[in-house]
Amino acid sequence: MFGKPNEKQLALINSLAKKTFTADDVFVFGGKSAGDRIIEDRYIQLSKELLETFAINAKEGVSWLLNHSWASFNEPVTIYGRTFDARLQPSADQDETIELEIDKYIPRSDTTKNGRSANSIIEDIENGVLFDTSIGWGSNKFVCSVCRSNYYECNHRRGHKYEDEDGNIKLCYIIAKNPGYLMEESGVFDGAYKGAGISMCSAGDVFENKKGKFLVVDELKELSKDTNVFGVYTSKGQLTTFIKKADHQKVFAISNAPLANDAKSNEKLNKEKGSEESMDKEKIKALLEKLGIAYDENDTFDKVSDKIIETWEKHIANMSIQSVEYMSQKQASEVLGKEMTSKEVLTYAKEGMAYHKDTVDNALAMGVKALGNDFPTETWKSTFASMSIQSVKDIAKTWETQAKAALNAGSRLSSSGSDGDNASHEIPDDAYKMKK
């Protein structure tokens, strides 16, 4: 579905937009954005309740980007369109039961943003060059499919198989649940150009932008239970998960291949896989030798992990000198553009921290104003902590627009009819401005 909006779609678009569009002003398109299949190699499933939340967020309107520029290496945020409607429906695919469809609109324009115009993107969608989509989302609740408890705290690991009391073999995978939210949707070149955008990241990679530093993670088991995990999920079932670098404590993975929690189960799994080894033992041996740890070929993944963690903790405990980052006066002068005393630098830093806090508080207040009591204040507060002031303002500006659209829509609905009445109920722009 793409082209001119019908009457119902245009009404939904105009209820979100700041200006009134005609059918010729916008291009609409939609399709499958996600589903509840168990994602291959990652063993993660988006729950129905989380997909329902995504649908609600999409109806409220989230940004439509090109190639996840918000999370890519050194690329600025560029918004070309917006979501305006969504629905869950039965899936025809064999490995999933429901799918999320999201409708988007792009205002037609020849104005270029970072080298691309909206009309050039629309043309790529129409001729089939740009056809894959990907959603950016967040969640901090992950449940184990085997024991239905918090995955961070249970004894099971995703990708492993476990035998229950009745002798049935169950696969462990992670179920992502609420609280969660849809951050954005993007057009990506994953289908047409393999490896583009965020899909080029692998576990352990660090990328940085104006929102801070992010670490790509594969195994969630080593994270603390309150860690907020972000995900980039394509309609082709690929997934990249990452966290704020500041939230990283210990992320350790020997191999992407499963390793059972005990020798008996591991032997059973290897037989089922044609005696395929679950770990590269030579690499493990070399790693342990470098760390000064005794190697035992009968060690399980958990045993090896415990040895490395124990060695690391002893190393930390024996450290008497902590590393300190510093800059010379010459380096500081080059960065600041003039010579300054340490006292002057600290004064400006203190004022900057206060300004950053005020900017974050104003942004969070605008988020609540735009999205209501369901707005995830603490999640965004944590996200904003390492973001620049300008980036916080940019996001807050989007919420300001949403708040204005929602209130003005309510004002129009409550108007009694005449043009004069509508004008009297229109809320002025000053009502939405954030504190400076």
C-alpha beads as a LAMMPS data file, in Angstrom:
LAMMPS data file: protein, C-alpha beads

436 atoms
435 bonds

1 atom types
1 bond types

-500.0 500.0 xlo xhi
-500.0 500.0 ylo yhi
-500.0 500.0 zlo zhi

Masses

1 110.0

Atoms # bond

1 1 1 0.000 0.000 0.000
2 1 1 1.521 3.297 -1.071
3 1 1 0.589 6.496 -2.868
4 1 1 -2.011 9.126 -2.060
5 1 1 -3.804 8.814 1.281
6 1 1 -7.505 8.038 1.339
7 1 1 -9.922 10.216 3.294
8 1 1 -9.509 8.305 6.560
9 1 1 -5.718 8.236 6.328
10 1 1 -5.556 11.944 5.549
11 1 1 -7.682 12.699 8.614
12 1 1 -5.304 10.672 10.828
13 1 1 -2.288 12.421 9.325
14 1 1 -3.750 15.875 9.849
15 1 1 -4.624 15.029 13.445
16 1 1 -0.887 14.625 14.068
17 1 1 0.565 17.219 11.694
18 1 1 1.276 20.821 12.586
19 1 1 -0.095 22.019 9.240
20 1 1 -3.071 20.809 7.225
21 1 1 -2.126 18.576 4.298
22 1 1 -4.057 17.750 1.143
23 1 1 -3.900 14.307 -0.452
24 1 1 -1.383 15.628 -2.990
25 1 1 0.962 16.895 -0.270
26 1 1 1.900 13.547 1.251
27 1 1 2.990 10.053 0.258
28 1 1 1.696 7.160 2.376
29 1 1 3.048 3.642 2.578
30 1 1 2.922 0.730 4.977
31 1 1 3.587 -2.921 5.511
32 1 1 4.913 -5.432 7.979
33 1 1 7.317 -3.936 10.509
34 1 1 7.733 -6.724 13.096
35 1 1 6.268 -9.994 14.350
36 1 1 6.419 -12.510 17.184
37 1 1 8.772 -15.035 15.553
38 1 1 11.735 -16.270 17.575
39 1 1 14.617 -14.410 15.978
40 1 1 17.197 -16.824 14.600
41 1 1 20.642 -16.886 16.235
42 1 1 19.500 -14.361 18.852
43 1 1 16.735 -16.427 20.461
44 1 1 14.618 -13.361 21.278
45 1 1 10.881 -12.968 20.735
46 1 1 8.831 -9.776 20.832
47 1 1 5.754 -10.573 22.938
48 1 1 2.239 -9.766 21.798
49 1 1 1.838 -7.226 24.611
50 1 1 5.018 -5.416 23.519
51 1 1 3.885 -5.418 19.883
52 1 1 0.557 -3.950 21.045
53 1 1 2.502 -1.145 22.769
54 1 1 4.437 -0.553 19.550
55 1 1 1.132 -0.251 17.679
56 1 1 -0.144 2.330 20.176
57 1 1 3.088 4.323 19.891
58 1 1 2.906 4.192 16.095
59 1 1 -0.658 5.545 16.128
60 1 1 0.544 8.397 18.330
61 1 1 3.211 9.115 15.749
62 1 1 6.933 8.294 15.900
63 1 1 9.615 9.505 13.524
64 1 1 10.381 7.737 10.238
65 1 1 14.091 7.903 9.455
66 1 1 16.449 6.661 6.777
67 1 1 18.783 3.848 7.806
68 1 1 18.637 4.398 11.589
69 1 1 20.762 7.545 11.317
70 1 1 20.111 8.249 15.012
71 1 1 22.183 5.197 15.949
72 1 1 24.755 5.081 13.160
73 1 1 28.353 6.101 13.177
74 1 1 28.754 9.904 13.096
75 1 1 25.526 10.478 11.166
76 1 1 23.075 13.217 12.196
77 1 1 19.435 12.567 12.956
78 1 1 17.397 13.120 9.788
79 1 1 13.629 12.732 9.947
80 1 1 11.747 12.388 6.658
81 1 1 8.320 11.219 7.792
82 1 1 6.114 9.952 10.576
83 1 1 3.962 6.973 11.501
84 1 1 0.231 7.564 11.819
85 1 1 -1.537 4.209 12.101
86 1 1 -0.818 0.577 12.997
87 1 1 -2.493 -2.757 13.575
88 1 1 -1.781 -6.335 14.691
89 1 1 -3.044 -9.114 12.458
90 1 1 -2.564 -12.876 12.017
91 1 1 0.650 -13.759 10.211
92 1 1 0.805 -15.998 7.171
93 1 1 4.400 -16.972 7.983
94 1 1 4.862 -20.459 9.393
95 1 1 7.184 -19.398 12.236
96 1 1 5.066 -16.604 13.726
97 1 1 1.442 -16.057 14.757
98 1 1 0.975 -12.276 14.617
99 1 1 2.601 -9.379 12.799
100 1 1 2.685 -5.628 13.282
101 1 1 1.812 -3.423 10.317
102 1 1 2.644 0.289 10.506
103 1 1 1.473 3.046 8.160
104 1 1 3.770 5.999 7.493
105 1 1 3.607 9.285 5.610
106 1 1 6.303 11.449 4.028
107 1 1 5.538 15.078 3.082
108 1 1 6.515 15.536 -0.575
109 1 1 9.467 17.913 -0.971
110 1 1 12.504 18.501 -3.181
111 1 1 14.405 20.081 -0.290
112 1 1 17.496 18.019 0.513
113 1 1 18.421 16.823 3.988
114 1 1 21.939 15.435 4.258
115 1 1 22.032 14.924 0.523
116 1 1 18.617 13.285 0.113
117 1 1 15.249 14.834 -0.657
118 1 1 11.930 13.382 0.451
119 1 1 10.876 12.982 -3.187
120 1 1 14.004 10.964 -4.006
121 1 1 13.210 8.593 -1.125
122 1 1 9.594 8.315 -2.268
123 1 1 10.840 7.432 -5.749
124 1 1 13.045 4.654 -4.324
125 1 1 10.052 3.229 -2.448
126 1 1 7.850 3.374 -5.550
127 1 1 10.377 1.667 -7.817
128 1 1 11.231 -1.011 -5.240
129 1 1 14.857 -0.028 -4.558
130 1 1 14.075 0.808 -0.927
131 1 1 11.839 -1.945 0.411
132 1 1 13.091 -3.164 3.809
133 1 1 12.021 -1.547 7.081
134 1 1 13.402 -1.649 10.591
135 1 1 12.090 -0.472 13.947
136 1 1 14.100 0.938 16.846
137 1 1 12.674 -0.049 20.222
138 1 1 13.508 -0.350 23.896
139 1 1 12.578 -2.651 26.771
140 1 1 13.917 -3.597 30.195
141 1 1 11.865 -6.715 30.918
142 1 1 13.024 -10.036 29.480
143 1 1 11.444 -13.354 30.491
144 1 1 12.854 -16.869 30.121
145 1 1 10.671 -19.125 27.957
146 1 1 11.523 -22.206 30.054
147 1 1 10.825 -21.057 33.626
148 1 1 8.903 -17.818 32.868
149 1 1 11.014 -15.863 35.366
150 1 1 13.328 -12.873 34.870
151 1 1 15.944 -13.974 32.339
152 1 1 18.665 -11.985 34.104
153 1 1 18.159 -14.015 37.298
154 1 1 17.255 -17.549 36.168
155 1 1 19.657 -20.443 35.536
156 1 1 18.775 -20.956 31.871
157 1 1 20.566 -19.536 28.833
158 1 1 19.046 -18.606 25.531
159 1 1 19.792 -21.065 22.733
160 1 1 20.138 -24.011 25.122
161 1 1 17.764 -26.947 25.327
162 1 1 16.490 -28.248 28.657
163 1 1 14.615 -31.363 29.675
164 1 1 11.505 -30.844 31.805
165 1 1 9.979 -33.233 34.390
166 1 1 8.031 -35.057 31.679
167 1 1 11.144 -35.673 29.593
168 1 1 10.229 -33.047 26.986
169 1 1 13.043 -30.955 25.492
170 1 1 12.414 -27.209 25.619
171 1 1 14.380 -24.514 23.831
172 1 1 15.278 -21.464 25.926
173 1 1 14.635 -18.112 24.299
174 1 1 14.067 -14.619 25.650
175 1 1 10.632 -12.988 25.572
176 1 1 10.765 -9.167 25.475
177 1 1 7.834 -7.624 27.348
178 1 1 6.482 -4.333 28.684
179 1 1 7.524 -1.839 29.866
180 1 1 8.797 -1.005 26.411
181 1 1 8.285 1.486 23.642
182 1 1 8.701 2.088 19.921
183 1 1 11.318 4.793 19.311
184 1 1 11.246 5.110 15.534
185 1 1 11.007 3.254 12.243
186 1 1 13.470 3.470 9.395
187 1 1 13.801 2.576 5.776
188 1 1 16.981 0.468 5.513
189 1 1 19.033 -0.991 2.708
190 1 1 19.509 -4.356 4.401
191 1 1 17.638 -6.159 1.659
192 1 1 19.234 -4.319 -1.256
193 1 1 22.695 -3.825 0.232
194 1 1 23.793 -6.444 2.721
195 1 1 25.531 -5.085 5.798
196 1 1 24.427 -1.455 5.528
197 1 1 23.659 0.685 8.550
198 1 1 23.378 -0.770 12.030
199 1 1 23.469 -4.347 10.720
200 1 1 27.241 -4.027 10.279
201 1 1 27.647 -4.056 14.074
202 1 1 28.640 -7.176 15.964
203 1 1 28.827 -8.007 19.661
204 1 1 31.422 -5.875 21.434
205 1 1 31.366 -3.006 18.926
206 1 1 31.034 0.494 20.349
207 1 1 29.465 3.331 18.404
208 1 1 29.059 6.938 19.437
209 1 1 26.846 9.820 18.443
210 1 1 25.354 12.909 20.050
211 1 1 23.252 10.690 22.310
212 1 1 26.342 9.098 23.844
213 1 1 28.237 5.832 23.554
214 1 1 26.481 2.528 22.871
215 1 1 27.772 -1.021 23.185
216 1 1 26.453 -3.814 20.961
217 1 1 25.652 -6.870 23.092
218 1 1 24.766 -10.423 22.225
219 1 1 24.249 -12.185 25.566
220 1 1 21.911 -10.418 27.988
221 1 1 22.516 -12.832 30.859
222 1 1 25.556 -10.900 32.085
223 1 1 23.652 -7.593 32.343
224 1 1 22.072 -6.273 35.518
225 1 1 18.341 -6.889 35.770
226 1 1 17.387 -3.207 35.410
227 1 1 19.442 -2.570 32.261
228 1 1 17.508 -0.848 29.492
229 1 1 18.162 -2.685 26.221
230 1 1 17.630 -1.086 22.836
231 1 1 16.919 -3.070 19.712
232 1 1 16.986 -2.595 15.967
233 1 1 14.671 -5.145 14.385
234 1 1 14.145 -5.510 10.634
235 1 1 11.078 -6.880 8.931
236 1 1 13.298 -9.707 7.693
237 1 1 13.754 -10.951 11.255
238 1 1 17.275 -9.644 11.907
239 1 1 18.048 -8.083 15.275
240 1 1 20.845 -6.021 16.803
241 1 1 20.690 -5.281 20.534
242 1 1 22.739 -2.632 22.318
243 1 1 22.914 -0.755 25.598
244 1 1 24.245 2.556 26.852
245 1 1 27.999 2.189 27.358
246 1 1 27.601 3.602 30.881
247 1 1 25.263 0.691 31.762
248 1 1 27.875 -1.871 30.808
249 1 1 29.305 -3.809 33.736
250 1 1 30.337 -7.190 32.436
251 1 1 29.429 -8.570 29.038
252 1 1 31.293 -11.753 28.269
253 1 1 30.750 -14.268 25.518
254 1 1 33.021 -17.111 24.498
255 1 1 31.003 -18.171 21.497
256 1 1 27.640 -17.577 19.884
257 1 1 27.108 -21.341 19.879
258 1 1 25.070 -22.748 22.783
259 1 1 26.757 -24.530 25.669
260 1 1 24.639 -26.398 28.187
261 1 1 24.933 -25.905 31.927
262 1 1 26.218 -29.382 32.666
263 1 1 28.334 -32.024 30.932
264 1 1 25.442 -34.495 30.487
265 1 1 23.175 -31.969 28.780
266 1 1 26.065 -30.673 26.681
267 1 1 26.887 -34.197 25.503
268 1 1 23.231 -34.714 24.568
269 1 1 23.146 -31.483 22.606
270 1 1 26.342 -32.340 20.745
271 1 1 24.882 -35.706 19.742
272 1 1 21.746 -33.996 18.473
273 1 1 23.911 -31.636 16.387
274 1 1 26.122 -34.327 14.922
275 1 1 28.837 -34.033 17.612
276 1 1 29.356 -30.349 16.786
277 1 1 31.533 -28.681 19.437
278 1 1 29.816 -25.862 21.352
279 1 1 33.056 -23.956 22.054
280 1 1 36.312 -23.475 20.169
281 1 1 38.498 -25.150 22.800
282 1 1 41.793 -23.974 21.318
283 1 1 40.683 -20.349 21.512
284 1 1 39.390 -20.858 25.035
285 1 1 42.672 -22.469 26.074
286 1 1 44.729 -19.621 24.589
287 1 1 42.537 -17.020 26.307
288 1 1 42.821 -18.687 29.713
289 1 1 46.592 -19.094 29.389
290 1 1 46.953 -15.346 28.739
291 1 1 44.931 -14.676 31.878
292 1 1 46.969 -17.134 33.941
293 1 1 43.980 -19.461 34.512
294 1 1 44.218 -23.244 34.565
295 1 1 42.435 -24.865 31.629
296 1 1 40.227 -27.929 32.042
297 1 1 38.646 -29.375 28.889
298 1 1 35.657 -30.583 30.940
299 1 1 34.749 -27.057 32.050
300 1 1 31.314 -25.820 31.001
301 1 1 30.605 -22.296 29.750
302 1 1 29.449 -21.270 33.238
303 1 1 32.602 -22.714 34.840
304 1 1 34.881 -20.851 32.442
305 1 1 32.878 -17.653 33.003
306 1 1 33.198 -18.022 36.782
307 1 1 36.968 -18.492 36.536
308 1 1 37.436 -15.371 34.441
309 1 1 35.144 -13.281 36.623
310 1 1 36.908 -14.490 39.809
311 1 1 40.310 -13.622 38.348
312 1 1 39.116 -10.203 37.270
313 1 1 37.605 -9.421 40.673
314 1 1 40.874 -10.390 42.396
315 1 1 42.740 -8.153 39.991
316 1 1 40.479 -5.223 40.833
317 1 1 40.791 -5.863 44.563
318 1 1 44.611 -5.836 44.345
319 1 1 44.816 -2.619 42.394
320 1 1 46.302 0.115 44.543
321 1 1 46.443 2.823 41.891
322 1 1 43.393 3.821 39.898
323 1 1 43.875 5.140 36.386
324 1 1 43.049 8.813 35.966
325 1 1 42.208 10.624 32.756
326 1 1 43.749 14.084 32.473
327 1 1 44.504 16.810 29.941
328 1 1 47.477 19.095 29.849
329 1 1 46.932 22.852 29.967
330 1 1 48.015 23.063 26.332
331 1 1 45.492 20.388 25.283
332 1 1 42.714 22.121 27.219
333 1 1 43.573 25.455 25.613
334 1 1 43.411 23.909 22.140
335 1 1 39.963 22.442 22.845
336 1 1 38.542 25.582 24.508
337 1 1 40.131 28.038 22.093
338 1 1 41.842 30.066 24.830
339 1 1 43.892 29.651 27.970
340 1 1 41.906 29.167 31.155
341 1 1 42.769 28.344 34.733
342 1 1 41.579 25.083 36.275
343 1 1 39.240 27.073 38.508
344 1 1 37.639 28.764 35.497
345 1 1 37.202 25.419 33.736
346 1 1 35.537 23.884 36.802
347 1 1 33.224 26.891 37.144
348 1 1 32.068 26.571 33.546
349 1 1 31.719 22.805 33.944
350 1 1 29.513 23.257 37.015
351 1 1 27.320 25.760 35.181
352 1 1 27.136 23.422 32.181
353 1 1 26.029 20.535 34.389
354 1 1 23.287 22.690 35.895
355 1 1 22.143 23.786 32.436
356 1 1 22.146 20.168 31.235
357 1 1 19.995 19.143 34.225
358 1 1 17.498 21.954 33.563
359 1 1 17.330 20.981 29.879
360 1 1 16.666 17.328 30.771
361 1 1 13.990 18.279 33.337
362 1 1 12.233 20.476 30.762
363 1 1 12.433 17.720 28.139
364 1 1 10.973 15.116 30.510
365 1 1 8.140 17.482 31.415
366 1 1 7.407 17.957 27.708
367 1 1 7.486 14.174 27.208
368 1 1 4.826 13.732 29.890
369 1 1 2.821 16.541 28.314
370 1 1 2.993 14.831 24.912
371 1 1 2.498 11.178 25.893
372 1 1 0.692 11.378 29.238
373 1 1 1.270 9.374 32.399
374 1 1 2.515 6.340 30.455
375 1 1 5.614 8.263 29.391
376 1 1 8.715 6.260 30.581
377 1 1 10.303 9.122 32.519
378 1 1 13.030 7.136 34.286
379 1 1 14.069 5.373 31.083
380 1 1 14.479 8.635 29.209
381 1 1 16.177 10.273 32.205
382 1 1 18.815 7.543 32.083
383 1 1 19.136 7.886 28.310
384 1 1 19.526 11.663 28.509
385 1 1 22.254 11.410 31.152
386 1 1 25.064 11.040 28.609
387 1 1 23.500 12.996 25.741
388 1 1 24.469 16.491 24.655
389 1 1 22.209 19.443 25.500
390 1 1 21.405 19.993 21.839
391 1 1 20.394 16.355 21.334
392 1 1 18.081 16.546 24.356
393 1 1 16.533 19.721 22.924
394 1 1 16.045 18.045 19.522
395 1 1 14.095 15.162 21.044
396 1 1 12.126 17.492 23.306
397 1 1 11.178 19.534 20.239
398 1 1 9.543 16.436 18.748
399 1 1 7.508 15.928 21.932
400 1 1 6.602 19.598 21.925
401 1 1 5.189 19.171 18.411
402 1 1 3.240 16.074 19.504
403 1 1 1.832 17.887 22.527
404 1 1 0.747 20.831 20.422
405 1 1 -0.856 18.597 17.801
406 1 1 -2.770 16.622 20.440
407 1 1 -4.037 19.697 22.305
408 1 1 -4.974 21.572 19.162
409 1 1 -6.780 18.490 17.894
410 1 1 -8.748 18.397 21.141
411 1 1 -9.446 22.102 20.820
412 1 1 -10.834 21.633 17.324
413 1 1 -13.016 18.733 18.473
414 1 1 -14.423 20.782 21.361
415 1 1 -15.201 23.785 19.167
416 1 1 -18.862 24.547 18.641
417 1 1 -18.669 25.049 14.893
418 1 1 -17.998 28.493 13.408
419 1 1 -14.654 29.663 12.071
420 1 1 -14.563 32.294 14.770
421 1 1 -15.091 29.683 17.483
422 1 1 -12.310 27.516 16.084
423 1 1 -9.939 30.427 16.052
424 1 1 -10.731 31.238 19.654
425 1 1 -9.894 27.684 20.744
426 1 1 -6.593 27.443 18.832
427 1 1 -3.761 27.181 21.351
428 1 1 -0.923 29.689 20.709
429 1 1 2.624 28.470 19.993
430 1 1 3.899 30.130 23.189
431 1 1 1.945 27.603 25.254
432 1 1 4.293 24.811 24.106
433 1 1 7.633 26.531 24.417
434 1 1 10.053 24.909 26.843
435 1 1 11.892 26.798 29.545
436 1 1 15.241 28.107 28.391

Bonds

1 1 1 2
2 1 2 3
3 1 3 4
4 1 4 5
5 1 5 6
6 1 6 7
7 1 7 8
8 1 8 9
9 1 9 10
10 1 10 11
11 1 11 12
12 1 12 13
13 1 13 14
14 1 14 15
15 1 15 16
16 1 16 17
17 1 17 18
18 1 18 19
19 1 19 20
20 1 20 21
21 1 21 22
22 1 22 23
23 1 23 24
24 1 24 25
25 1 25 26
26 1 26 27
27 1 27 28
28 1 28 29
29 1 29 30
30 1 30 31
31 1 31 32
32 1 32 33
33 1 33 34
34 1 34 35
35 1 35 36
36 1 36 37
37 1 37 38
38 1 38 39
39 1 39 40
40 1 40 41
41 1 41 42
42 1 42 43
43 1 43 44
44 1 44 45
45 1 45 46
46 1 46 47
47 1 47 48
48 1 48 49
49 1 49 50
50 1 50 51
51 1 51 52
52 1 52 53
53 1 53 54
54 1 54 55
55 1 55 56
56 1 56 57
57 1 57 58
58 1 58 59
59 1 59 60
60 1 60 61
61 1 61 62
62 1 62 63
63 1 63 64
64 1 64 65
65 1 65 66
66 1 66 67
67 1 67 68
68 1 68 69
69 1 69 70
70 1 70 71
71 1 71 72
72 1 72 73
73 1 73 74
74 1 74 75
75 1 75 76
76 1 76 77
77 1 77 78
78 1 78 79
79 1 79 80
80 1 80 81
81 1 81 82
82 1 82 83
83 1 83 84
84 1 84 85
85 1 85 86
86 1 86 87
87 1 87 88
88 1 88 89
89 1 89 90
90 1 90 91
91 1 91 92
92 1 92 93
93 1 93 94
94 1 94 95
95 1 95 96
96 1 96 97
97 1 97 98
98 1 98 99
99 1 99 100
100 1 100 101
101 1 101 102
102 1 102 103
103 1 103 104
104 1 104 105
105 1 105 106
106 1 106 107
107 1 107 108
108 1 108 109
109 1 109 110
110 1 110 111
111 1 111 112
112 1 112 113
113 1 113 114
114 1 114 115
115 1 115 116
116 1 116 117
117 1 117 118
118 1 118 119
119 1 119 120
120 1 120 121
121 1 121 122
122 1 122 123
123 1 123 124
124 1 124 125
125 1 125 126
126 1 126 127
127 1 127 128
128 1 128 129
129 1 129 130
130 1 130 131
131 1 131 132
132 1 132 133
133 1 133 134
134 1 134 135
135 1 135 136
136 1 136 137
137 1 137 138
138 1 138 139
139 1 139 140
140 1 140 141
141 1 141 142
142 1 142 143
143 1 143 144
144 1 144 145
145 1 145 146
146 1 146 147
147 1 147 148
148 1 148 149
149 1 149 150
150 1 150 151
151 1 151 152
152 1 152 153
153 1 153 154
154 1 154 155
155 1 155 156
156 1 156 157
157 1 157 158
158 1 158 159
159 1 159 160
160 1 160 161
161 1 161 162
162 1 162 163
163 1 163 164
164 1 164 165
165 1 165 166
166 1 166 167
167 1 167 168
168 1 168 169
169 1 169 170
170 1 170 171
171 1 171 172
172 1 172 173
173 1 173 174
174 1 174 175
175 1 175 176
176 1 176 177
177 1 177 178
178 1 178 179
179 1 179 180
180 1 180 181
181 1 181 182
182 1 182 183
183 1 183 184
184 1 184 185
185 1 185 186
186 1 186 187
187 1 187 188
188 1 188 189
189 1 189 190
190 1 190 191
191 1 191 192
192 1 192 193
193 1 193 194
194 1 194 195
195 1 195 196
196 1 196 197
197 1 197 198
198 1 198 199
199 1 199 200
200 1 200 201
201 1 201 202
202 1 202 203
203 1 203 204
204 1 204 205
205 1 205 206
206 1 206 207
207 1 207 208
208 1 208 209
209 1 209 210
210 1 210 211
211 1 211 212
212 1 212 213
213 1 213 214
214 1 214 215
215 1 215 216
216 1 216 217
217 1 217 218
218 1 218 219
219 1 219 220
220 1 220 221
221 1 221 222
222 1 222 223
223 1 223 224
224 1 224 225
225 1 225 226
226 1 226 227
227 1 227 228
228 1 228 229
229 1 229 230
230 1 230 231
231 1 231 232
232 1 232 233
233 1 233 234
234 1 234 235
235 1 235 236
236 1 236 237
237 1 237 238
238 1 238 239
239 1 239 240
240 1 240 241
241 1 241 242
242 1 242 243
243 1 243 244
244 1 244 245
245 1 245 246
246 1 246 247
247 1 247 248
248 1 248 249
249 1 249 250
250 1 250 251
251 1 251 252
252 1 252 253
253 1 253 254
254 1 254 255
255 1 255 256
256 1 256 257
257 1 257 258
258 1 258 259
259 1 259 260
260 1 260 261
261 1 261 262
262 1 262 263
263 1 263 264
264 1 264 265
265 1 265 266
266 1 266 267
267 1 267 268
268 1 268 269
269 1 269 270
270 1 270 271
271 1 271 272
272 1 272 273
273 1 273 274
274 1 274 275
275 1 275 276
276 1 276 277
277 1 277 278
278 1 278 279
279 1 279 280
280 1 280 281
281 1 281 282
282 1 282 283
283 1 283 284
284 1 284 285
285 1 285 286
286 1 286 287
287 1 287 288
288 1 288 289
289 1 289 290
290 1 290 291
291 1 291 292
292 1 292 293
293 1 293 294
294 1 294 295
295 1 295 296
296 1 296 297
297 1 297 298
298 1 298 299
299 1 299 300
300 1 300 301
301 1 301 302
302 1 302 303
303 1 303 304
304 1 304 305
305 1 305 306
306 1 306 307
307 1 307 308
308 1 308 309
309 1 309 310
310 1 310 311
311 1 311 312
312 1 312 313
313 1 313 314
314 1 314 315
315 1 315 316
316 1 316 317
317 1 317 318
318 1 318 319
319 1 319 320
320 1 320 321
321 1 321 322
322 1 322 323
323 1 323 324
324 1 324 325
325 1 325 326
326 1 326 327
327 1 327 328
328 1 328 329
329 1 329 330
330 1 330 331
331 1 331 332
332 1 332 333
333 1 333 334
334 1 334 335
335 1 335 336
336 1 336 337
337 1 337 338
338 1 338 339
339 1 339 340
340 1 340 341
341 1 341 342
342 1 342 343
343 1 343 344
344 1 344 345
345 1 345 346
346 1 346 347
347 1 347 348
348 1 348 349
349 1 349 350
350 1 350 351
351 1 351 352
352 1 352 353
353 1 353 354
354 1 354 355
355 1 355 356
356 1 356 357
357 1 357 358
358 1 358 359
359 1 359 360
360 1 360 361
361 1 361 362
362 1 362 363
363 1 363 364
364 1 364 365
365 1 365 366
366 1 366 367
367 1 367 368
368 1 368 369
369 1 369 370
370 1 370 371
371 1 371 372
372 1 372 373
373 1 373 374
374 1 374 375
375 1 375 376
376 1 376 377
377 1 377 378
378 1 378 379
379 1 379 380
380 1 380 381
381 1 381 382
382 1 382 383
383 1 383 384
384 1 384 385
385 1 385 386
386 1 386 387
387 1 387 388
388 1 388 389
389 1 389 390
390 1 390 391
391 1 391 392
392 1 392 393
393 1 393 394
394 1 394 395
395 1 395 396
396 1 396 397
397 1 397 398
398 1 398 399
399 1 399 400
400 1 400 401
401 1 401 402
402 1 402 403
403 1 403 404
404 1 404 405
405 1 405 406
406 1 406 407
407 1 407 408
408 1 408 409
409 1 409 410
410 1 410 411
411 1 411 412
412 1 412 413
413 1 413 414
414 1 414 415
415 1 415 416
416 1 416 417
417 1 417 418
418 1 418 419
419 1 419 420
420 1 420 421
421 1 421 422
422 1 422 423
423 1 423 424
424 1 424 425
425 1 425 426
426 1 426 427
427 1 427 428
428 1 428 429
429 1 429 430
430 1 430 431
431 1 431 432
432 1 432 433
433 1 433 434
434 1 434 435
435 1 435 436
